[in-house]
Amino acid sequence: MDKQLQSVTDWLNENTNKAIRIKKEEQGDLDQVDLQLSQFEYREHQPDAIDDYTNGSALLLFGEGAVLNEGKREALPDNTFVIPLDGLNLAGVENEIVVLGTDRATYSLMLQ
């Protein structure tokens, strides 16, 4: 695992079994997910994945959750939120907010 992820995984360990909000900004689009974080794992590169977006290393956040979409709450598919880490250029915790930045998207995680 990348050393810059240590503070992120420490935060996730401290906040397991708590409600978190995940904000993902990608190409001007903002997605929000509320998740009752039950566990997480770091996954290494997956060369046999079905697409380029999910074949790299990633953080997998598990728990019951909902995607907030145009004022509606929709169940999170498979109770899993995947944060692809390819192109990771920013990872850290500042003021109790986790920020992860890749070449493709920026993720913010905070307690609800």
Disulfide bonds with the S-S distance in Angstrom:
none
